């Protein structure tokens, strides 16, 4: 917490970071609203079409040619696309900022070009680490899902374990990338596994789960407060991210000497 309090030298830096989170939050809201409106408009069309297929006399509601459907669908798609672009754009800068937190030192919000590039690279690293889980979970979905043993062991437990391992190693890979400023460093698996082994897999997992629960509960409590809760959450996110990212960076640093040996 002391690092979070002293990392920024001016209020302006905090304000800019809060603004970034506000933009990402707004983008997420637009994305969700776009999906809701799109699903609603599709249901408006599907319901009368299904009814007419069963009994033409029951035909009610808008058809595909109804101007209302076209307007709602257009707004839905626009909100979804705009929300996706805004969310991704803001997330890139936020991840770029997190790379500076992982490295430590003063968190000056300058050199935005470098921050943008590092944010993209960090997201690419995380995406690559998620590929094995995505492939395995997709393949398992093609199996006999009606078999209870297969469903529990193969389709749920194995992909979940792979997801947890991928996220744990992926986080350390991103931290290594941030500290060494080398994209390839994020995939030095032998070193990464040595670092995690030194920390302790269960200890690392325990910290990860505990912090995730604390942050999730705090976010849920704030979101239960109408309007003001959302504002407070956006304002608190920079502090939460700095403290959390710095904690895992320190955990990484604590294992470096032993791993190097």
VENKA-V310771 format. One record per backbone hydrogen bond with DSSP energy under -1.0 kcal/mol. CO is the residue of the C=O (numbers start at 0). NH is the residue of the N-H. If there is no record, write none. Layout:
BEGIN
co=CO nh=NH
co=CO nh=NH
END
This chain:
BEGIN
co=0 nh=4
co=1 nh=5
co=2 nh=6
co=6 nh=106
co=10 nh=14
co=11 nh=15
co=12 nh=16
co=13 nh=17
co=14 nh=18
co=15 nh=19
co=16 nh=20
co=17 nh=21
co=18 nh=22
co=19 nh=23
co=20 nh=24
co=21 nh=25
co=22 nh=26
co=23 nh=27
co=24 nh=28
co=25 nh=29
co=26 nh=30
co=27 nh=31
co=28 nh=32
co=29 nh=33
co=30 nh=34
co=31 nh=35
co=32 nh=36
co=33 nh=37
co=34 nh=38
co=35 nh=39
co=36 nh=40
co=37 nh=41
co=38 nh=42
co=39 nh=43
co=40 nh=44
co=41 nh=45
co=42 nh=46
co=44 nh=48
co=45 nh=49
co=46 nh=50
co=47 nh=51
co=48 nh=52
co=49 nh=53
co=50 nh=54
co=54 nh=57
co=55 nh=58
co=62 nh=65
co=65 nh=69
co=66 nh=70
co=67 nh=71
co=68 nh=72
co=69 nh=73
co=70 nh=74
co=71 nh=75
co=72 nh=76
co=73 nh=77
co=74 nh=78
co=75 nh=79
co=76 nh=80
co=77 nh=81
co=78 nh=82
co=79 nh=83
co=80 nh=84
co=81 nh=85
co=82 nh=86
co=83 nh=87
co=84 nh=88
co=85 nh=89
co=86 nh=90
co=87 nh=91
co=88 nh=92
co=89 nh=93
co=90 nh=94
co=91 nh=95
co=92 nh=96
co=93 nh=97
co=94 nh=98
co=96 nh=100
co=97 nh=101
co=98 nh=102
co=99 nh=103
co=105 nh=107
co=107 nh=109
co=110 nh=114
co=111 nh=115
co=112 nh=116
co=113 nh=117
co=114 nh=118
co=115 nh=119
co=116 nh=120
co=117 nh=121
co=118 nh=122
co=119 nh=123
co=120 nh=124
co=121 nh=125
co=122 nh=126
co=123 nh=127
co=124 nh=128
co=125 nh=129
co=127 nh=130
co=129 nh=133
co=130 nh=134
co=131 nh=135
co=132 nh=136
co=133 nh=137
co=134 nh=138
co=135 nh=139
co=136 nh=140
co=138 nh=141
co=139 nh=142
co=142 nh=144
co=143 nh=146
co=146 nh=150
co=147 nh=151
co=148 nh=152
co=149 nh=153
co=149 nh=154
co=151 nh=156
co=152 nh=157
co=155 nh=159
co=156 nh=160
co=157 nh=161
co=158 nh=162
co=159 nh=163
co=160 nh=164
co=161 nh=165
co=162 nh=166
co=163 nh=167
co=164 nh=168
co=165 nh=169
co=166 nh=170
co=167 nh=171
co=168 nh=172
co=169 nh=173
co=170 nh=174
co=171 nh=175
co=172 nh=176
co=173 nh=177
co=174 nh=178
co=175 nh=179
co=176 nh=180
co=182 nh=185
co=183 nh=186
co=184 nh=187
co=186 nh=188
co=187 nh=191
co=188 nh=192
co=189 nh=193
co=190 nh=194
co=191 nh=195
co=192 nh=196
co=193 nh=197
co=194 nh=198
co=195 nh=199
co=199 nh=203
co=200 nh=204
co=201 nh=205
co=202 nh=206
co=203 nh=207
co=204 nh=208
co=205 nh=209
co=206 nh=210
co=207 nh=211
co=208 nh=212
co=209 nh=213
co=210 nh=214
co=211 nh=215
co=212 nh=216
co=213 nh=217
co=214 nh=218
co=215 nh=219
co=216 nh=220
co=217 nh=221
co=218 nh=222
co=219 nh=223
co=221 nh=224
co=224 nh=228
co=225 nh=227
co=226 nh=230
co=227 nh=231
co=228 nh=232
co=229 nh=233
co=230 nh=234
co=231 nh=235
co=232 nh=236
co=235 nh=239
co=236 nh=240
co=237 nh=241
co=238 nh=242
co=239 nh=243
co=240 nh=244
co=241 nh=245
co=242 nh=246
co=243 nh=247
co=244 nh=248
co=245 nh=249
co=246 nh=250
co=247 nh=251
co=248 nh=252
co=249 nh=253
co=251 nh=254
co=254 nh=258
co=255 nh=259
co=256 nh=260
END
